[in-house]
Amino acid sequence: MEYFSTRDTAPRLTASEAISRGLAPDGGLFVPDTLPQIGEAELAALLPLGYGERAKRILAAYLPEYSNAELEALVSASYGKNFDTEAIAPVRFTNDRTGYLELWHGPTSAFKDMALQMLPHLLTASLKKCGEQRGVCILVATSGDTGKAALEGFKDVKNTRILVFYPEDGVSPMQKLQMCTQEGGNVAVCAIEGNFDDAQSGVKKIFTDKVIAERLAAEGMAFSSANSINWGRLAPQIVYYFSAYCDLVADGAIKNGDKINVVVPTGNFGNILAAYYAREMGLPIAKLICASNSNSVLTDFLTTGVYDRNREFFTTVSPSMDILISSNLERLLYSLAGSEKVKGWMKQLAECGRYEVDADTLVKLRSLFAAGCCNDDETKATIAEIYRDKGYLCDTHTAVAVKVYYDYKARTGDCDPAVIASTASPFKFSAAVLEAVEGGAEELDEFAMVARLAEVTGLECPEQLAGLRDKPVRFTGCCSKDKMEQTVFDMLGV
């Protein structure tokens, strides 16, 4: 298997080269030249296995350079006692043929752990295979969860530095505390004056600037990425959709070969793109349902074929989805339309903030995806309803997915079994969740709200969140978006 850019299929790379580089030099994203196929018999073979063994079998096809022993080491280091359940990504069922795929049992209580507990091991192994002797600077833009998960994953990893930018007013208080109290001698965090799109655009600009790369090389370092623009982030996410399907079969909810719907709350399109890849590999997924908050650029695109980021930006109670430039959409468009069209659309997006796909591509999009969005009031109402009626407490992002899914069912009558990606612990967004289930949280501080939410629901706050109260804040810096480059050099001491 080889990898190439979504904008130019000529230069071919190995998996380790693609993962080491993160972003293609032309600004495109690396994609595999083929998708391995997993048939019904292969699915049956996955059924009795644990999460780690399932991961090994899925990832082996994407990492042909890695031996069985190397894959075993990767998986063992990534999915073990660092998760609070042996199942790693359990599916919790309600009584309406709906399963909640809980992706937040890792060390930072968010779905990003599913990939970012593996990426440091995968990246360092890839760099070694490529003969890279320089140190690596991991540059990350985050809307909240990726930053902490990347910081935790790369903490004190030899020969690496990790620098994270987050929107100053665009993350929850708990997310900010997680990042700004981060331990480790190789980590740094800085807020920016702007939103996630500003941070992401700034990081991409730094990545593709040859002058900056040369200056870094002179200091014996090279850039790489922990954002989902890196293929090493996406590949591990494919695994949990296969694992969820196997769990549904094992629990008797479906039979092997039955189709399911998959519902994903997403802003940068990485999490649902992984589900799309699983579908193209043979996983029996009928419909991919894309859920957005008030920043509904993806809903509008999947409905009309017009992508337009020239719109009002909303700061919501589901901040990890407060995004108007969905980077991973480029990989989907390459899969449906090819590199030449992608190159043209991305040029229009950069120059005008807008593009419109052709009629054939729109037909393909509509056949694969359904989409919907909801505002903050609807999100909170859904949290309350699901907790009251189903006894399940979900965070704000998962609630967006639930609302969009129920709207989809009402609109279409589609009652196929569904898996909803549950992406974060509700305690990461305690203000909105507590307001939803009880009301009147305004007068409480963050940890009082966490304590009250635990008291009201009888659930226990993850220790990694509760323990933040006593951790010292290490990072308080903030820069303008046009100062990100200098901030990188300052944080590196260059």
C-alpha positions as CSV (number, residue, x, y, z in Angstrom):
1,M,0.0,0.0,0.0
2,E,1.2,3.5,-0.9
3,Y,0.1,7.0,0.0
4,F,-0.2,10.2,-2.0
5,S,-1.7,13.7,-1.7
6,T,-5.3,14.4,-2.3
7,R,-4.1,17.1,-4.8
8,D,-1.4,15.1,-6.6
9,T,-1.3,11.3,-7.0
10,A,2.1,11.2,-8.5
11,P,4.6,11.2,-5.6
12,R,4.1,7.9,-3.8
13,L,5.1,7.4,-0.1
14,T,5.1,4.5,2.3
15,A,2.8,4.6,5.3
16,S,5.7,5.6,7.6
17,E,6.7,8.5,5.3
18,A,3.1,9.8,5.1
19,I,2.7,9.6,8.9
20,S,6.0,11.2,9.6
21,R,5.3,14.2,7.3
22,G,1.7,14.7,8.4
23,L,0.7,17.2,5.7
24,A,1.6,16.9,2.0
25,P,4.0,19.6,0.7
26,D,1.2,20.9,-1.7
27,G,-1.2,21.4,1.2
28,G,-3.1,18.3,0.5
29,L,-3.8,15.4,2.8
30,F,-2.2,11.9,2.4
31,V,-4.6,9.1,1.5
32,P,-4.0,5.4,0.8
33,D,-4.0,4.2,-2.9
34,T,-6.5,1.5,-2.0
35,L,-8.9,0.5,0.8
36,P,-8.5,-3.0,2.1
37,Q,-11.7,-5.1,2.0
38,I,-13.2,-6.8,5.0
39,G,-15.9,-9.3,4.0
40,E,-18.5,-11.1,6.1
41,A,-16.1,-14.0,6.9
42,E,-13.4,-11.6,8.1
43,L,-16.0,-9.8,10.2
44,A,-17.0,-13.1,11.8
45,A,-13.4,-13.7,12.6
46,L,-13.3,-10.4,14.5
47,L,-16.3,-11.2,16.7
48,P,-14.7,-13.2,19.5
49,L,-11.6,-10.9,19.7
50,G,-11.0,-8.0,22.1
51,Y,-10.5,-4.5,21.0
52,G,-6.7,-4.7,20.7
53,E,-6.8,-7.8,18.5
54,R,-9.4,-6.2,16.3
55,A,-7.2,-3.1,16.0
56,K,-4.2,-5.2,15.0
57,R,-6.1,-6.9,12.2
58,I,-7.6,-3.7,10.8
59,L,-4.4,-1.6,11.0
60,A,-2.2,-4.3,9.5
61,A,-3.6,-3.6,6.1
62,Y,-2.7,0.1,6.3
63,L,0.7,-0.4,7.8
64,P,2.4,-3.1,5.6
65,E,5.9,-2.1,6.8
66,Y,5.1,-3.1,10.3
67,S,5.6,-6.7,11.5
68,N,3.2,-8.6,13.7
69,A,5.4,-8.0,16.6
70,E,5.6,-4.2,15.9
71,L,1.8,-4.0,15.6
72,E,1.4,-5.9,18.9
73,A,3.7,-3.5,20.6
74,L,1.8,-0.5,19.2
75,V,-1.6,-1.9,20.3
76,S,-0.4,-3.0,23.7
77,A,1.0,0.4,24.4
78,S,-2.1,2.2,23.2
79,Y,-5.1,0.3,24.7
80,G,-4.7,-1.1,28.1
81,K,-4.7,0.2,31.7
82,N,-4.7,3.8,30.3
83,F,-8.4,3.2,29.7
84,D,-10.9,2.7,32.5
85,T,-12.7,-0.3,30.9
86,E,-11.3,-3.4,29.4
87,A,-13.7,-3.0,26.5
88,I,-11.9,0.2,25.5
89,A,-14.8,1.5,23.4
90,P,-18.0,-0.1,24.8
91,V,-21.4,0.2,23.3
92,R,-24.2,1.1,25.7
93,F,-27.7,0.1,24.5
94,T,-31.0,1.9,25.1
95,N,-34.4,0.3,24.4
96,D,-34.9,1.8,20.9
97,R,-32.4,-0.1,18.9
98,T,-29.8,2.6,19.5
99,G,-26.3,2.0,20.8
100,Y,-24.0,4.6,22.2
101,L,-20.4,4.0,21.2
102,E,-18.5,5.4,24.2
103,L,-15.2,6.7,22.9
104,W,-14.2,8.6,26.1
105,H,-12.9,6.0,28.5
106,G,-9.2,7.0,27.9
107,P,-7.0,9.3,29.9
108,T,-8.5,12.6,28.7
109,S,-12.1,11.6,28.7
110,A,-12.6,12.3,25.0
111,F,-12.7,10.3,21.8
112,K,-9.4,11.8,20.6
113,D,-7.7,9.3,23.0
114,M,-8.7,6.5,20.7
115,A,-6.1,7.7,18.1
116,L,-3.8,9.9,20.2
117,Q,-2.8,7.1,22.6
118,M,-1.4,5.3,19.6
119,L,-0.1,8.2,17.4
120,P,3.0,8.9,19.5
121,H,4.2,5.3,19.3
122,L,3.2,5.1,15.6
123,L,4.9,8.4,14.8
124,T,8.2,7.6,16.6
125,A,8.3,4.2,15.0
126,S,7.6,5.7,11.5
127,L,10.3,8.3,12.0
128,K,12.8,5.5,12.9
129,K,11.8,3.5,9.7
130,C,12.4,6.7,7.6
131,G,15.8,7.2,9.1
132,E,14.9,10.5,10.5
133,Q,17.6,11.7,12.9
134,R,16.2,15.2,13.7
135,G,14.0,16.0,16.6
136,V,10.3,16.4,15.8
137,C,8.1,19.4,16.6
138,I,4.4,18.3,16.8
139,L,2.3,21.3,16.0
140,V,-1.4,21.1,16.9
141,A,-4.5,23.3,16.5
142,T,-7.4,22.3,18.8
143,S,-11.0,23.1,19.4
144,G,-10.6,21.6,22.8
145,D,-10.2,17.8,22.9
146,T,-7.4,17.1,20.4
147,G,-5.0,19.4,22.3
148,K,-5.2,17.7,25.6
149,A,-5.2,14.2,24.1
150,A,-2.1,15.1,22.0
151,L,-0.3,16.7,24.9
152,E,-1.0,13.6,27.1
153,G,0.1,11.2,24.4
154,F,3.3,13.0,23.5
155,K,4.2,14.0,27.1
156,D,7.9,13.4,27.6
157,V,8.2,11.2,24.5
158,K,11.9,11.2,23.6
159,N,13.1,13.5,20.8
160,T,9.8,15.3,20.4
161,R,8.3,18.7,21.3
162,I,4.6,19.4,21.1
163,L,3.1,22.8,20.8
164,V,-0.7,23.4,21.0
165,F,-2.8,26.4,20.0
166,Y,-6.4,26.8,21.1
167,P,-9.0,29.6,20.6
168,E,-8.9,31.7,23.8
169,D,-12.7,31.9,24.2
170,G,-13.6,28.7,22.2
171,V,-13.1,25.9,24.7
172,S,-14.9,24.8,27.9
173,P,-13.3,25.7,31.2
174,M,-12.5,22.0,31.8
175,Q,-10.8,21.7,28.4
176,K,-8.7,24.8,29.1
177,L,-7.7,23.5,32.5
178,Q,-6.7,20.2,31.0
179,M,-4.3,21.9,28.6
180,C,-3.0,24.7,30.7
181,T,-2.0,22.4,33.6
182,Q,-0.4,19.8,31.4
183,E,2.7,18.2,32.8
184,G,5.8,17.2,30.8
185,G,9.1,18.8,29.9
186,N,8.5,18.8,26.1
187,V,5.0,20.5,26.0
188,A,3.8,24.0,25.5
189,V,0.4,25.6,25.1
190,C,-0.8,29.0,23.8
191,A,-4.2,30.6,23.3
192,I,-4.9,32.6,20.2
193,E,-7.1,35.6,19.6
194,G,-9.6,34.0,17.2
195,N,-11.4,30.8,16.6
196,F,-10.4,27.2,15.8
197,D,-10.4,27.9,12.1
198,D,-7.8,30.7,12.7
199,A,-5.6,28.3,14.7
200,Q,-5.9,25.5,12.1
201,S,-5.2,27.8,9.1
202,G,-2.2,29.2,11.0
203,V,-0.8,25.7,11.7
204,K,-1.3,24.7,8.0
205,K,0.5,27.9,6.9
206,I,3.4,27.2,9.1
207,F,3.6,23.6,7.9
208,T,3.9,24.5,4.2
209,D,6.3,27.5,4.6
210,K,9.6,26.4,3.2
211,V,11.5,29.2,4.9
212,I,10.2,28.2,8.3
213,A,11.0,24.5,7.6
214,E,14.6,25.5,6.7
215,R,15.0,27.5,9.9
216,L,13.7,24.6,11.9
217,A,16.0,22.2,10.0
218,A,19.0,24.4,10.9
219,E,18.1,23.7,14.5
220,G,17.9,20.0,13.9
221,M,14.1,19.7,14.0
222,A,11.3,18.9,11.6
223,F,7.5,19.5,11.8
224,S,4.8,16.8,12.1
225,S,1.2,16.9,13.0
226,A,-1.1,15.3,15.6
227,N,-4.3,16.8,14.1
228,S,-6.5,14.5,12.0
229,I,-4.8,15.9,8.9
230,N,-2.2,13.2,9.8
231,W,-3.2,9.7,8.5
232,G,-1.8,8.3,11.7
233,R,-4.7,9.9,13.5
234,L,-7.4,8.6,11.1
235,A,-6.4,5.0,10.7
236,P,-6.9,4.0,14.4
237,Q,-10.4,5.7,14.3
238,I,-11.6,3.2,11.6
239,V,-11.1,0.4,14.1
240,Y,-13.8,1.4,16.6
241,Y,-16.6,1.3,14.0
242,F,-15.7,-2.3,13.2
243,S,-15.4,-3.1,16.9
244,A,-18.9,-1.5,17.6
245,Y,-20.4,-3.6,14.8
246,C,-18.9,-6.7,16.2
247,D,-20.2,-5.9,19.7
248,L,-23.8,-5.4,18.2
249,V,-23.5,-8.9,16.6
250,A,-22.1,-10.5,19.8
251,D,-24.8,-9.0,21.9
252,G,-27.6,-10.2,19.6
253,A,-28.7,-6.8,18.5
254,I,-28.1,-7.6,14.9
255,K,-26.9,-10.5,12.8
256,N,-23.6,-10.5,10.9
257,G,-24.3,-8.8,7.6
258,D,-27.2,-6.7,8.8
259,K,-26.9,-3.0,8.0
260,I,-26.7,-0.3,10.6
261,N,-26.8,3.5,10.6
262,V,-23.9,5.5,12.1
263,V,-24.4,8.9,13.6
264,V,-21.4,11.2,14.3
265,P,-21.2,14.7,15.8
266,T,-18.4,16.3,13.8
267,G,-16.8,19.6,13.0
268,N,-13.5,18.8,11.2
269,F,-15.1,15.7,9.5
270,G,-12.4,13.3,10.7
271,N,-14.5,11.1,13.0
272,I,-17.3,10.6,10.4
273,L,-14.7,10.1,7.6
274,A,-13.3,7.2,9.5
275,A,-16.8,5.7,9.5
276,Y,-17.0,6.3,5.7
277,Y,-13.7,4.5,5.2
278,A,-15.0,1.6,7.3
279,R,-18.1,1.5,5.1
280,E,-16.0,1.4,1.9
281,M,-13.9,-1.4,3.4
282,G,-17.1,-3.5,3.7
283,L,-18.6,-2.7,7.0
284,P,-22.4,-2.9,6.6
285,I,-23.3,0.7,7.1
286,A,-26.5,1.9,5.4
287,K,-26.4,5.7,6.1
288,L,-23.8,8.0,7.6
289,I,-25.6,10.7,9.5
290,C,-23.5,13.8,10.0
291,A,-24.5,16.0,13.0
292,S,-23.6,19.7,13.4
293,N,-24.3,22.4,15.9
294,S,-25.2,25.9,14.9
295,N,-22.0,26.1,12.8
296,S,-23.9,24.2,10.2
297,V,-21.5,24.4,7.2
298,L,-21.3,20.6,6.9
299,T,-25.1,20.2,7.0
300,D,-25.5,22.8,4.3
301,F,-22.8,21.2,2.2
302,L,-24.1,17.7,2.3
303,T,-27.6,19.0,1.5
304,T,-26.8,21.4,-1.3
305,G,-23.2,20.7,-2.5
306,V,-22.2,24.2,-1.7
307,Y,-19.4,24.7,0.9
308,D,-19.4,28.3,2.2
309,R,-17.5,29.3,5.2
310,N,-18.5,33.0,4.7
311,R,-21.0,33.0,7.5
312,E,-21.5,34.0,11.1
313,F,-19.3,31.9,13.5
314,F,-21.1,30.7,16.7
315,T,-19.5,29.9,20.0
316,T,-21.6,27.0,21.4
317,V,-21.9,24.6,24.3
318,S,-20.4,22.0,22.0
319,P,-17.1,23.8,21.3
320,S,-15.2,21.0,19.7
321,M,-17.5,21.3,16.7
322,D,-17.2,25.1,16.4
323,I,-15.5,24.9,13.1
324,L,-16.2,26.3,9.6
325,I,-13.2,24.8,7.7
326,S,-13.6,21.1,7.8
327,S,-10.1,19.8,6.7
328,N,-10.9,16.1,6.4
329,L,-13.7,16.8,3.9
330,E,-10.9,17.0,1.3
331,R,-10.2,13.3,1.7
332,L,-13.8,12.4,1.1
333,L,-13.9,14.7,-2.0
334,Y,-10.8,13.0,-3.4
335,S,-12.5,9.6,-2.9
336,L,-15.6,10.8,-4.8
337,A,-14.2,13.1,-7.4
338,G,-10.4,12.8,-7.8
339,S,-7.4,15.0,-7.3
340,E,-8.0,17.5,-10.1
341,K,-11.4,18.6,-8.9
342,V,-10.2,18.6,-5.3
343,K,-7.3,20.9,-6.3
344,G,-9.7,23.4,-7.9
345,W,-12.2,23.3,-5.0
346,M,-9.5,23.8,-2.4
347,K,-8.2,26.8,-4.4
348,Q,-11.6,28.3,-4.5
349,L,-12.0,27.7,-0.7
350,A,-8.7,29.4,0.0
351,E,-9.4,32.4,-2.3
352,C,-13.1,32.9,-1.9
353,G,-14.1,30.9,1.1
354,R,-16.6,29.0,-1.1
355,Y,-16.9,26.2,-3.6
356,E,-19.7,24.1,-5.2
357,V,-19.3,20.5,-6.3
358,D,-20.6,19.1,-9.5
359,A,-23.9,17.4,-9.9
360,D,-22.4,13.8,-10.0
361,T,-20.5,14.4,-6.8
362,L,-23.6,15.8,-5.1
363,V,-25.6,12.7,-6.0
364,K,-22.9,10.5,-4.4
365,L,-22.8,12.6,-1.3
366,R,-26.6,12.4,-0.9
367,S,-26.5,8.6,-1.4
368,L,-24.0,8.2,1.4
369,F,-24.9,10.9,3.9
370,A,-27.8,12.4,5.8
371,A,-27.2,15.6,7.7
372,G,-28.7,17.9,10.3
373,C,-27.9,20.5,12.9
374,C,-29.3,21.8,16.2
375,N,-28.8,24.9,18.4
376,D,-27.7,25.1,22.0
377,D,-31.3,25.1,23.4
378,E,-32.1,22.0,21.4
379,T,-28.8,20.4,22.6
380,K,-29.7,21.0,26.3
381,A,-33.3,19.9,25.8
382,T,-32.0,16.6,24.3
383,I,-29.6,16.0,27.2
384,A,-32.5,16.4,29.6
385,E,-34.8,14.2,27.5
386,I,-32.3,11.3,27.0
387,Y,-31.4,11.3,30.7
388,R,-35.1,11.4,31.8
389,D,-36.4,8.9,29.3
390,K,-33.5,6.6,28.7
391,G,-31.4,7.0,31.8
392,Y,-28.4,7.9,29.8
393,L,-26.3,11.0,30.5
394,C,-24.5,12.4,27.4
395,D,-22.3,15.4,26.8
396,T,-23.2,18.3,24.6
397,H,-21.6,16.9,21.4
398,T,-23.2,13.5,21.7
399,A,-26.6,15.3,22.4
400,V,-26.2,17.1,19.0
401,A,-25.9,13.7,17.4
402,V,-28.9,12.3,19.2
403,K,-31.1,15.3,18.2
404,V,-30.1,15.1,14.6
405,Y,-30.7,11.3,14.6
406,Y,-34.2,11.6,16.1
407,D,-35.0,14.3,13.5
408,Y,-33.7,12.0,10.8
409,K,-35.8,9.1,12.0
410,A,-38.9,11.3,12.1
411,R,-38.2,12.6,8.7
412,T,-37.5,9.3,6.9
413,G,-39.1,6.6,9.0
414,D,-35.8,4.7,9.0
415,C,-35.7,2.5,12.0
416,D,-32.6,0.5,11.2
417,P,-30.3,-0.2,14.2
418,A,-28.0,2.8,14.8
419,V,-24.8,3.5,16.6
420,I,-24.3,7.0,17.9
421,A,-20.7,8.1,18.5
422,S,-20.6,9.3,22.1
423,T,-17.5,11.5,22.0
424,A,-16.8,12.9,25.5
425,S,-17.6,12.5,29.2
426,P,-20.5,14.8,30.3
427,F,-18.3,16.1,33.1
428,K,-16.1,17.9,30.6
429,F,-19.0,20.2,29.9
430,S,-20.6,20.3,33.3
431,A,-22.2,23.8,33.1
432,A,-24.4,23.0,30.1
433,V,-25.1,19.4,31.2
434,L,-26.0,20.4,34.8
435,E,-28.2,23.2,33.5
436,A,-30.0,20.7,31.2
437,V,-30.7,18.1,33.9
438,E,-31.3,20.5,36.9
439,G,-31.0,24.1,35.9
440,G,-29.5,27.0,37.9
441,A,-25.8,26.3,37.6
442,E,-24.6,29.9,37.0
443,E,-23.6,30.6,40.6
444,L,-21.3,27.6,40.9
445,D,-17.7,27.4,39.9
446,E,-16.4,24.6,37.6
447,F,-15.6,22.0,40.3
448,A,-18.8,22.8,42.3
449,M,-20.7,22.1,39.1
450,V,-18.9,18.8,38.6
451,A,-19.6,17.8,42.2
452,R,-23.3,18.8,41.8
453,L,-23.6,16.9,38.5
454,A,-22.2,13.8,40.2
455,E,-24.6,14.2,43.1
456,V,-27.7,14.7,40.9
457,T,-27.0,11.8,38.5
458,G,-25.2,9.3,40.8
459,L,-22.3,9.1,38.3
460,E,-18.7,9.5,39.2
461,C,-16.6,12.2,37.6
462,P,-13.4,10.7,36.0
463,E,-10.4,11.2,38.3
464,Q,-8.4,12.8,35.6
465,L,-11.0,15.6,35.5
466,A,-11.7,15.9,39.2
467,G,-8.0,16.0,40.0
468,L,-7.4,19.2,37.9
469,R,-8.6,21.3,40.8
470,D,-5.2,20.9,42.6
471,K,-2.9,21.2,39.5
472,P,-0.9,24.4,39.0
473,V,-1.6,26.3,35.8
474,R,1.6,26.3,33.7
475,F,0.6,28.1,30.5
476,T,-1.1,31.4,30.3
477,G,0.1,32.9,27.0
478,C,-2.0,34.3,24.2
479,C,-1.0,35.6,20.8
480,S,-2.7,37.0,17.7
481,K,-3.1,34.7,14.8
482,D,-0.5,36.6,12.8
483,K,2.0,36.0,15.6
484,M,1.7,32.2,15.6
485,E,4.9,31.7,13.7
486,Q,7.0,33.7,16.1
487,T,5.3,32.1,19.0
488,V,6.4,28.7,17.7
489,F,10.0,29.8,17.6
490,D,9.7,31.4,21.0
491,M,8.3,28.3,22.6
492,L,11.0,26.2,21.0
493,G,13.7,28.7,22.1
494,V,14.9,29.2,18.5
